[in-house]
Amino acid sequence: MNAQQFASDNYAGICPEAMTAMAEANAGSASGYGDDAWTRRATDAVRAVFDTECEVFLVFNGTAANALALAACCQSYHAVICAERAHVDVDEASAPEFFSGGAKLLVARGADGKLTASDVISMASARSDVHFAKPRAVTISQTTENGLVYAPDTVAEIGAACRARGLYLHMDGARFANAVAALDCHPADVTWKAGVDVLSFGGTKNGMAMSEAVVFFNRALAEDFAWRRKQAGQLASKMRFMAAPWAAMLPSGGWLANARHANAGARRFAAAVARIEPRWLRYPNEANGVFLGLPEAVAAGLRARGWVFYTFAGNVSRFMFGWDAEAARIDALAADLAELYAATAHAA
Ligand SMILES: *Cc1c(COP(=O)(O)O)cnc(C)c1O
């Protein structure tokens, strides 16, 4: 194996608990397409975590979870309000538009990539004529694409704005576990109790192989979703291998332990950067990501030393920490940054 990198939290492998659960599900035969004990246990475990009745559907990845959840909220002439840099807008190859048959994404130009209740109100009120797509849903990412979290009262404000305007609220929770771990709140407090109708609950970045749960708190929206999932090619025939890790990791608390470990890795790295050059830190470190505005020479120096990471528009370099983040690798990355800092400071 290559040395650990922090380009993405999906560089991590499958965590031991998920792997064991899959091996146990492999001990014989079982019926297909979700009609099995593991899938029943997984969906019951999701209901227990959220402490409410909800409809749960497993899909292979986050793009499908988001696109199909939004399609369930929208007709083809509807619009979905989202934040700037939202994964649904910039990283899903128009899957939400495609699966909804044409619903338009309306992007709020916010400062820090976080949607506000007032964005929702102003964007939903901007046009009501028949010539423009009709706003029908709002989607927020928890955590956001730049590593921030929405606190329960902020979600509740957005939820209230949605209800006032007749909009459904979807949450892209590809990193939902990291957000819950960071907020140290009950999962219900940032979802259905705050007005979330449907959640894309991420398992993959949390340590599973390939699985996200679409969780409908608004159960009416789940009508015919089974067909939507099948049509999209997202109905796993051997679903027990997607379900078994959920059935294990939710009741054991392994999902939160993984997320806490990932968040701690980011915290360790952010603290080290703060000791080297705090002005490099672009956003507050709230969950499992650290975003740096590095001088070109430093970023190039890191790459020359073998480090892999993404640098986005606006010169923001992203470092993501997974369930397996190794303290020694984080320290090695920080040590290289410190050396490059010293070298470039001399040159200046
Ligand atoms: C990773 C991620 C997803 C899921 O993406 P897939 O590659 O389709 O699994 C969705 N939303 C956000 C914010 C993500 O970071």
Ligand as a Chemical Component Dictionary entry (heavy atoms), coordinates in Angstrom:
data_LIG
# 
_chem_comp.id                   LIG 
_chem_comp.type                 NON-POLYMER 
_chem_comp.pdbx_formal_charge   0 
_chem_comp.three_letter_code    LIG 
# 
loop_
_chem_comp_atom.comp_id 
_chem_comp_atom.atom_id 
_chem_comp_atom.alt_atom_id 
_chem_comp_atom.type_symbol 
_chem_comp_atom.charge 
_chem_comp_atom.model_Cartn_x 
_chem_comp_atom.model_Cartn_y 
_chem_comp_atom.model_Cartn_z 
_chem_comp_atom.pdbx_ordinal 
LIG C1 C1 C 0 -18.458 12.823 -1.352 1  
LIG C2 C2 C 0 -19.661 13.694 -1.379 2  
LIG C3 C3 C 0 -20.868 13.234 -1.915 3  
LIG C4 C4 C 0 -21.011 11.850 -2.534 4  
LIG O1 O1 O 0 -20.359 11.717 -3.727 5  
LIG P1 P1 P 0 -20.242 10.341 -4.522 6  
LIG O2 O2 O 0 -18.870 10.403 -5.098 7  
LIG O3 O3 O 0 -21.297 10.343 -5.545 8  
LIG O4 O4 O 0 -20.427 9.229  -3.543 9  
LIG C5 C5 C 0 -21.982 14.044 -1.830 10 
LIG N1 N1 N 0 -21.910 15.255 -1.264 11 
LIG C6 C6 C 0 -20.774 15.747 -0.743 12 
LIG C7 C7 C 0 -20.769 17.086 -0.089 13 
LIG C8 C8 C 0 -19.605 14.984 -0.797 14 
LIG O5 O5 O 0 -18.469 15.464 -0.285 15 
# 
loop_
_chem_comp_bond.comp_id 
_chem_comp_bond.atom_id_1 
_chem_comp_bond.atom_id_2 
_chem_comp_bond.value_order 
_chem_comp_bond.pdbx_ordinal 
LIG C1 C2 SING 1  
LIG C2 C3 SING 2  
LIG C2 C8 DOUB 3  
LIG C3 C4 SING 4  
LIG C3 C5 DOUB 5  
LIG C4 O1 SING 6  
LIG O1 P1 SING 7  
LIG P1 O2 DOUB 8  
LIG P1 O3 SING 9  
LIG P1 O4 SING 10 
LIG C5 N1 SING 11 
LIG N1 C6 DOUB 12 
LIG C6 C7 SING 13 
LIG C6 C8 SING 14 
LIG C8 O5 SING 15 
# 
